[in-house]
Amino acid sequence: MIIDDKIIFDIVKKEVDKDDPCLFLNNGAPNNEYDRESHLIVDAIITRRIKSPDVLSKYIAKIMSKELGEKRNAGGWDALSEKIISDIASL
């Protein structure tokens, strides 16, 4: 089954925004604050065909470190990765 990139983006954005890793949204940042990071995560999921939360956690750690300076190790992104992979799998 082919899943539309927009649907995957909506899932990733919802979960990243809910996680609010730098508390930007909690402190009044615009709703699109994490859109760039969400797009980068979607690109990784699609181009690398990521289906494992463990693998996704490593990519999220790299993306968030580079884009936001957020220094959680890969394990710190496990809950977010598991939710994203689970939501995509349930489509």
C-alpha positions in Angstrom: 0.0 0.0 0.0 1.3 3.5 -0.9 0.8 6.1 1.8 0.6 9.7 0.9 3.6 11.8 2.1 1.1 14.4 3.5 -0.5 11.8 5.8 2.9 10.8 7.1 3.8 14.4 7.6 0.6 15.0 9.6 1.4 12.1 11.9 5.0 13.2 12.4 4.0 16.8 13.0 1.3 15.9 15.5 3.7 13.8 17.5 6.7 16.1 17.3 4.4 19.1 18.3 3.0 17.0 21.2 6.6 16.2 22.3 7.6 19.9 22.0 11.3 19.0 22.6 12.5 22.6 23.2 9.2 23.8 24.8 8.9 26.4 22.0 5.2 25.7 21.5 4.6 25.7 25.2 6.1 29.2 25.3 4.0 30.7 22.5 6.0 29.8 19.3 4.0 29.6 16.1 2.3 26.3 15.2 4.8 25.7 12.4 7.9 25.8 14.8 8.9 22.2 14.2 7.7 21.8 10.6 11.3 21.8 9.2 12.3 19.0 11.6 9.1 17.1 10.9 9.7 17.3 7.1 13.3 16.0 7.7 11.9 13.1 9.7 9.4 12.3 7.0 12.1 12.3 4.4 14.2 9.9 6.5 11.2 7.6 7.0 10.3 7.5 3.3 13.8 7.5 1.6 15.2 4.9 4.1 12.0 3.0 4.4 12.2 3.1 8.2 9.8 0.7 9.9 11.6 0.3 13.2 11.3 2.7 16.1 14.9 2.0 17.1 16.2 3.1 13.7 13.9 6.1 13.6 15.1 7.2 17.1 18.6 7.4 15.8 17.5 9.6 12.9 15.4 11.8 15.1 18.3 12.3 17.5 20.6 13.4 14.6 18.0 15.7 13.1 17.1 17.4 16.4 20.7 17.7 17.4 21.6 19.4 14.1 18.5 21.6 13.7 17.8 22.5 17.3 20.8 21.6 19.4 18.6 19.2 21.3 21.1 16.7 22.7 18.9 13.7 23.8 20.6 10.5 22.9 18.7 8.1 20.5 17.0 6.4 23.4 15.5 9.7 24.5 13.4 9.6 21.3 12.0 6.1 21.8 8.5 7.1 22.8 8.2 9.5 20.0 9.5 7.1 17.5 7.3 4.2 18.7 4.2 6.4 18.4 5.1 7.6 14.9 5.8 4.1 13.6 2.7 2.7 15.3 0.5 5.5 13.8 1.9 4.9 10.3 1.5 1.1 10.6 -2.1 1.5 11.6 -3.0 3.3 8.3 
